[in-house]
Amino acid sequence: MSKDEPEETSARSEPSAPALAAVLAASAVCGWLVFSHLVLRDDTPLWDELAHALQGALIAHDLRELDWTALLLDTYTQVYWPPLHSWALAGVFLVAGESLAVARVVSVLAYVLLAPTLFLTGRTVAPRHSVLAGSIAAALALTSPGLIISAAQSMLELPGLLALSASTLVYSWLESHPEASPRAHILLGLGAVLTFLVKSNYGVLLVIVIVLAKLIEVDFRIRRLATKQNLYAALPLAVFSVVWFAYPPKVMWTWNMLVNSSWGGEEARGFSGLLYFPRAIVNFSGSHWMAVVLWAGLIFAWQARRRPGIAFLAMLPLVLLLIGTFHHTKIPRHILPIFPPLFVLVGMGVAEGGRSFDPAEATARWRPLVCSRE
C-alpha cells in the first residue's frame, strides 16, 4: 500500500507538540464545560446509568473489603455490560465517593481524551499536513452534538469510543511503520481486547474490520495472513478468549447479548428501519449539512485509499452502518462509532485539499472560460 505513494507516507511530519498541547488544553476546557453545564445541572439519571453505577459500586465494595473472590466473581459474570467500565467507576467512587455526578466523570474523562487520540490518528494518516488534519479531527470531536450528549452520561459509549479510537490509532501507526517489530502488533490485539471489555459490540466491530482490512491487503488469499505480525496481533485475542469463555454458558450469553436481544419500536422495523440509523446520524451530526460534510470523508478516503490506514478508517463506518441497518436491535447511540473515523477522514481531506489549493493556478484555469463568455 505504501509503495504506491511513497511521497505521501515518507514526507516528514510537521512539528506537532505545540498543537497537541493546544488540543489537550481545548479538550480540558470543553470537558469542564460539559461537567459544569450538563453533568452538575442534570441530576435525573437514565435507567442504564443507575445499572452501571450499581455495578461500579459493587466492584468498589469488593475492593474496600479486599474480597478478592467476590471481585473476580463480580467481574467475570458481567456479560451484557463488560467489566472495565465498572472498574473505572469503582476507581472514581473510591477517590471521590459514590454519586451520579462522580459516575459521569468517567465519560467526561473519555471525552477529554478522545480529541487528542483523534489528533494523533490524523497526524499519522496525513503526515504532510499532520497538524491541520489532526486539529480538524479533534475540533469535530469536541463540538459533535452526539459526543457531547454522551459525555454527560454514565454510559459505555464514550469509554468505548475512546478504546476503539485508541485501537484505530495503533492500527494506523503500524500500517504507517512497516519496519516496526512484529511484536509491536501485540498492541493491536490488546487494543481489541480492551475495546471488547469496555463495550463488546465495539470490540466485535473492530475485529471484523481488522480481518476485512487484512484480507483486502492480501487479495483474500487466506494463507498469506500467516505472518509474524498477524500471529502476534492474534495472540492476545486467543489468550483472552480462552480465559473469558472458559465457562461454556458464557459463549451463549454473549451470543444472546450481541444477536438475540431485540430493542427498538415500530420505527425500527420494516422499510422505516432501513432509514433508522441514517436519521440518527443526521441527529447526532447536528444538521443535514454537517452529516453530508462528514460522509464526504469517504470521498477523501477513496482518493487516498492506497495510503496506510485509510481503507481501515473507511471500512469502520461502512461495516457498522451495514450491520446496524439489518440488525433487529436499533438504538440511536449504537451508531456513534461511525463518527471518530469520519472526523479523521474529513480532517485529512480538508487539510490536504486546502493546502494543495493554488489560487494562481485556479485563476489561470478559469480565466479563459470567463473571457470567452464576455
C-alpha positions as CSV (number, residue, x, y, z in Angstrom):
1,M,0.0,0.0,0.0
2,S,2.7,2.5,0.9
3,K,4.8,1.6,-2.2
4,D,2.2,3.3,-4.5
5,E,2.5,6.6,-2.8
6,P,5.9,6.9,-1.2
7,E,6.0,10.6,-1.4
8,E,2.9,10.8,0.9
9,T,4.0,8.4,3.5
10,S,7.6,9.3,3.7
11,A,7.1,13.0,3.9
12,R,8.4,14.5,7.2
13,S,5.6,15.3,9.6
14,E,5.1,18.8,10.8
15,P,6.1,19.6,14.4
16,S,3.0,18.8,16.4
17,A,3.9,19.2,20.1
18,P,2.5,22.7,20.4
19,A,-0.6,21.7,18.5
20,L,-1.1,18.6,20.7
21,A,-0.7,20.8,23.8
22,A,-3.4,23.2,22.4
23,V,-5.7,20.2,21.7
24,L,-5.2,19.0,25.3
25,A,-6.0,22.4,26.7
26,A,-9.1,22.8,24.5
27,S,-10.2,19.3,25.5
28,A,-9.8,20.1,29.2
29,V,-11.9,23.3,28.8
30,C,-14.6,21.5,26.9
31,G,-14.6,18.7,29.4
32,W,-15.1,21.2,32.3
33,L,-17.9,22.9,30.4
34,V,-19.7,19.6,29.9
35,F,-19.2,18.7,33.6
36,S,-20.3,22.1,34.9
37,H,-23.2,22.8,32.5
38,L,-24.5,19.3,31.8
39,V,-23.4,16.9,34.4
40,L,-24.0,19.0,37.5
41,R,-27.2,20.6,36.3
42,D,-29.0,17.3,35.4
43,D,-29.4,15.1,38.4
44,T,-32.0,12.8,36.8
45,P,-30.3,9.5,35.9
46,L,-31.2,7.3,33.0
47,W,-32.1,3.7,33.8
48,D,-28.8,2.4,32.3
49,E,-26.8,5.0,34.3
50,L,-28.2,3.5,37.5
51,A,-27.4,0.0,36.4
52,H,-23.8,0.9,35.5
53,A,-23.4,2.8,38.8
54,L,-24.6,-0.2,40.8
55,Q,-22.0,-2.4,39.1
56,G,-19.3,0.1,39.8
57,A,-20.4,0.4,43.5
58,L,-20.3,-3.4,43.8
59,I,-16.7,-3.5,42.5
60,A,-15.8,-0.6,44.8
61,H,-17.2,-2.5,47.8
62,D,-15.2,-5.6,46.9
63,L,-12.0,-3.5,46.7
64,R,-12.7,-1.8,50.1
65,E,-13.3,-5.2,51.7
66,L,-10.4,-6.8,50.0
67,D,-12.7,-9.6,49.0
68,W,-10.8,-11.0,46.0
69,T,-13.1,-13.9,45.4
70,A,-16.1,-11.6,45.2
71,L,-14.1,-9.2,43.0
72,L,-13.3,-11.9,40.5
73,L,-16.8,-13.3,40.5
74,D,-18.5,-9.8,40.1
75,T,-16.0,-9.1,37.2
76,Y,-16.3,-12.4,35.4
77,T,-20.1,-12.5,35.5
78,Q,-20.5,-9.2,33.6
79,V,-21.6,-10.1,30.1
80,Y,-24.2,-7.7,28.8
81,W,-22.1,-4.8,30.1
82,P,-18.4,-5.7,30.2
83,P,-16.4,-5.1,33.3
84,L,-13.9,-2.4,32.5
85,H,-16.4,0.4,32.8
86,S,-17.5,-0.8,36.2
87,W,-13.8,-0.9,37.2
88,A,-13.4,2.6,36.1
89,L,-16.5,3.6,38.1
90,A,-15.1,1.8,41.1
91,G,-11.9,3.8,40.8
92,V,-13.6,7.2,40.8
93,F,-16.0,6.1,43.6
94,L,-13.1,5.1,45.8
95,V,-11.5,8.5,45.2
96,A,-14.5,10.9,45.2
97,G,-17.4,9.0,46.8
98,E,-20.5,7.5,45.2
99,S,-22.8,9.8,43.4
100,L,-24.3,10.3,39.9
101,A,-22.0,13.2,39.1
102,V,-19.0,11.2,40.1
103,A,-20.1,8.3,37.9
104,R,-20.4,10.6,34.9
105,V,-16.9,11.8,35.4
106,V,-15.6,8.6,33.6
107,S,-17.5,9.6,30.4
108,V,-16.2,13.2,30.7
109,L,-12.6,12.0,31.0
110,A,-13.1,9.7,28.0
111,Y,-14.5,12.7,26.0
112,V,-11.4,14.8,27.0
113,L,-9.0,12.1,25.9
114,L,-10.8,11.2,22.7
115,A,-9.9,14.5,20.9
116,P,-6.1,14.1,21.4
117,T,-6.4,10.5,20.3
118,L,-8.0,11.6,17.1
119,F,-5.4,14.3,16.7
120,L,-2.7,11.7,16.8
121,T,-4.6,9.5,14.3
122,G,-5.0,12.4,11.9
123,R,-1.3,13.1,12.3
124,T,-0.5,9.5,11.4
125,V,-2.6,9.2,8.3
126,A,-1.8,12.6,6.9
127,P,1.9,13.2,7.7
128,R,2.3,16.1,5.2
129,H,-0.3,18.2,6.9
130,S,-0.4,16.4,10.2
131,V,-1.2,19.4,12.5
132,L,-4.1,20.7,10.4
133,A,-5.6,17.2,9.8
134,G,-5.4,16.2,13.4
135,S,-6.7,19.6,14.7
136,I,-9.7,19.4,12.5
137,A,-10.5,15.8,13.7
138,A,-10.1,16.9,17.3
139,A,-12.3,20.0,16.8
140,L,-15.0,17.9,15.2
141,A,-15.0,15.5,18.1
142,L,-15.1,18.3,20.8
143,T,-18.1,20.0,19.0
144,S,-20.0,16.9,18.0
145,P,-23.6,17.1,19.5
146,G,-23.8,13.3,19.8
147,L,-20.5,13.0,21.7
148,I,-21.3,16.0,23.9
149,I,-24.6,14.4,24.9
150,S,-23.0,11.0,25.7
151,A,-20.1,12.7,27.6
152,A,-22.6,13.9,30.2
153,Q,-24.0,10.3,30.8
154,S,-22.6,7.5,32.8
155,M,-22.8,5.1,29.9
156,L,-20.4,2.9,27.9
157,E,-20.4,4.9,24.7
158,L,-17.6,7.4,25.4
159,P,-15.2,5.0,27.1
160,G,-16.0,2.5,24.3
161,L,-15.3,5.2,21.6
162,L,-12.0,6.1,23.3
163,A,-10.9,2.4,23.3
164,L,-12.0,1.9,19.7
165,S,-10.2,5.1,18.6
166,A,-7.0,4.2,20.5
167,S,-7.0,0.8,18.7
168,T,-7.6,2.7,15.4
169,L,-4.5,4.8,16.2
170,V,-2.5,1.7,16.9
171,Y,-3.6,0.1,13.6
172,S,-2.8,3.3,11.6
173,W,0.6,3.6,13.2
174,L,1.5,0.0,12.5
175,E,0.4,0.4,8.9
176,S,2.5,3.5,8.5
177,H,5.6,1.9,10.0
178,P,6.1,-1.4,8.3
179,E,9.6,-1.5,9.8
180,A,8.1,-1.9,13.2
181,S,8.9,-5.1,15.1
182,P,6.4,-7.9,14.6
183,R,6.0,-8.0,18.4
184,A,4.6,-4.4,18.3
185,H,1.5,-5.9,16.7
186,I,0.6,-7.3,20.1
187,L,-0.6,-3.8,20.8
188,L,-3.3,-4.2,18.2
189,G,-4.6,-7.4,19.8
190,L,-4.5,-5.8,23.2
191,G,-6.5,-2.9,21.8
192,A,-9.2,-5.2,20.5
193,V,-9.4,-7.0,23.9
194,L,-9.6,-3.6,25.7
195,T,-12.3,-2.4,23.4
196,F,-14.3,-5.6,23.9
197,L,-14.0,-5.4,27.7
198,V,-15.3,-1.8,27.6
199,K,-18.1,-2.3,25.1
200,S,-18.5,-5.7,23.5
201,N,-20.2,-4.7,20.2
202,Y,-17.4,-2.2,19.6
203,G,-14.8,-4.9,20.1
204,V,-16.6,-7.3,17.7
205,L,-16.8,-4.5,15.1
206,L,-13.1,-3.7,15.5
207,V,-12.1,-7.4,14.9
208,I,-14.4,-7.7,11.9
209,V,-12.9,-4.6,10.2
210,I,-9.3,-5.6,11.1
211,V,-9.9,-9.0,9.5
212,L,-11.5,-7.5,6.4
213,A,-8.7,-5.0,6.0
214,K,-6.1,-7.7,6.3
215,L,-8.0,-9.9,3.7
216,I,-8.2,-7.0,1.3
217,E,-4.5,-6.3,1.8
218,V,-3.6,-9.9,0.7
219,D,-6.3,-10.1,-2.1
220,F,-8.3,-12.6,0.0
221,R,-5.5,-15.2,-0.1
222,I,-6.0,-16.5,3.4
223,R,-2.7,-18.3,3.6
224,R,-0.9,-15.1,3.2
225,L,-2.3,-13.9,6.5
226,A,0.0,-16.3,8.3
227,T,2.7,-13.7,9.1
228,K,4.5,-13.0,12.3
229,Q,2.8,-9.6,12.6
230,N,-0.7,-11.2,12.4
231,L,0.2,-14.0,14.7
232,Y,1.4,-11.6,17.3
233,A,-1.8,-9.5,16.9
234,A,-4.0,-12.6,17.3
235,L,-2.2,-13.8,20.4
236,P,-3.8,-11.6,23.0
237,L,-7.3,-12.3,21.4
238,A,-6.6,-16.1,21.6
239,V,-5.5,-16.0,25.2
240,F,-8.3,-13.7,26.2
241,S,-10.9,-15.9,24.5
242,V,-9.7,-19.0,26.3
243,V,-9.9,-17.3,29.7
244,W,-13.0,-15.2,29.2
245,F,-15.1,-18.0,27.7
246,A,-13.7,-20.8,29.9
247,Y,-17.2,-21.2,31.3
248,P,-19.1,-22.6,28.3
249,P,-22.5,-21.0,29.0
250,K,-20.8,-17.6,28.7
251,V,-20.5,-18.1,25.0
252,M,-24.3,-18.4,24.6
253,W,-24.8,-15.4,27.0
254,T,-22.5,-13.3,24.8
255,W,-24.3,-14.5,21.6
256,N,-27.7,-13.7,23.1
257,M,-26.4,-10.2,24.0
258,L,-24.9,-9.4,20.6
259,V,-27.5,-11.1,18.4
260,N,-30.7,-12.2,20.0
261,S,-31.5,-9.2,22.2
262,S,-34.1,-7.0,20.4
263,W,-34.6,-3.3,21.2
264,G,-36.4,-0.7,19.3
265,G,-40.0,0.2,18.5
266,E,-42.0,0.0,15.3
267,E,-39.9,2.7,13.7
268,A,-37.0,0.2,13.7
269,R,-39.0,-2.3,11.7
270,G,-39.7,-2.7,8.0
271,F,-38.8,0.0,5.5
272,S,-38.5,2.7,8.1
273,G,-35.9,0.5,9.8
274,L,-33.6,1.0,6.8
275,L,-33.7,4.7,7.4
276,Y,-33.4,4.5,11.2
277,F,-29.6,4.9,11.5
278,P,-29.3,7.4,8.7
279,R,-31.7,9.6,10.6
280,A,-29.8,9.0,13.8
281,I,-26.6,10.1,12.0
282,V,-28.2,13.4,11.0
283,N,-29.5,14.0,14.5
284,F,-26.1,13.3,16.1
285,S,-24.4,15.4,13.4
286,G,-26.5,18.5,14.3
287,S,-27.8,19.1,10.8
288,H,-28.2,17.6,7.4
289,W,-25.3,19.7,6.0
290,M,-23.0,18.6,8.7
291,A,-23.9,14.9,8.0
292,V,-23.1,15.5,4.3
293,V,-19.7,17.0,5.3
294,L,-18.8,14.0,7.5
295,W,-19.7,11.5,4.8
296,A,-17.6,13.4,2.4
297,G,-14.8,11.9,4.4
298,L,-15.4,8.7,2.4
299,I,-14.7,10.6,-0.8
300,F,-11.4,11.7,0.6
301,A,-10.7,8.1,1.7
302,W,-11.3,6.8,-1.8
303,Q,-8.8,9.2,-3.3
304,A,-6.2,8.2,-0.7
305,R,-7.3,4.5,-0.4
306,R,-3.8,3.1,-1.1
307,R,-2.3,5.0,1.8
308,P,-1.7,3.0,5.0
309,G,-4.7,3.0,7.4
310,I,-7.1,4.8,5.1
311,A,-9.1,1.8,3.9
312,F,-9.4,0.7,7.6
313,L,-10.8,4.0,8.6
314,A,-13.3,4.0,5.7
315,M,-14.5,0.4,6.5
316,L,-15.3,1.1,10.1
317,P,-18.4,3.4,9.4
318,L,-19.4,1.4,6.3
319,V,-19.4,-2.0,8.1
320,L,-21.2,-0.6,11.1
321,L,-23.9,1.0,9.0
322,L,-24.4,-2.2,7.1
323,I,-24.6,-4.4,10.2
324,G,-26.8,-1.8,12.0
325,T,-29.2,-1.4,9.1
326,F,-30.1,-5.1,9.0
327,H,-29.8,-5.9,12.8
328,H,-33.1,-6.1,14.6
329,T,-31.7,-4.1,17.6
330,K,-31.8,-0.4,16.9
331,I,-30.9,2.2,19.4
332,P,-29.7,5.6,18.1
333,R,-26.5,5.7,20.2
334,H,-25.3,2.4,18.6
335,I,-24.3,4.4,15.5
336,L,-21.8,6.6,17.4
337,P,-18.7,4.6,16.4
338,I,-19.3,6.0,12.9
339,F,-18.2,9.4,13.9
340,P,-14.5,9.2,15.0
341,P,-13.1,7.7,11.8
342,L,-15.2,10.2,9.7
343,F,-13.7,13.0,11.8
344,V,-10.2,11.8,10.9
345,L,-11.0,11.4,7.2
346,V,-12.6,14.8,6.9
347,G,-9.6,16.3,8.7
348,M,-7.3,14.6,6.3
349,G,-9.3,15.6,3.2
350,V,-9.7,19.3,4.2
351,A,-6.1,19.7,5.3
352,E,-4.7,18.2,2.1
353,G,-7.3,19.8,-0.2
354,G,-6.8,23.2,1.4
355,R,-3.0,23.1,1.3
356,S,-2.9,21.9,-2.3
357,F,-5.2,24.7,-3.5
358,D,-3.3,27.3,-5.5
359,P,-5.3,30.5,-6.2
360,A,-3.0,31.5,-9.1
361,E,-3.4,28.1,-10.7
362,A,-7.2,28.2,-10.2
363,T,-7.4,31.7,-11.7
364,A,-5.4,30.6,-14.7
365,R,-7.7,27.7,-15.3
366,W,-10.9,29.7,-15.1
367,R,-9.8,32.9,-16.9
368,P,-10.2,31.6,-20.5
369,L,-13.7,30.5,-19.7
370,V,-14.7,33.8,-18.2
371,C,-13.1,35.8,-21.1
372,S,-14.9,33.7,-23.7
373,R,-18.3,34.4,-22.1
374,E,-17.5,38.1,-22.1
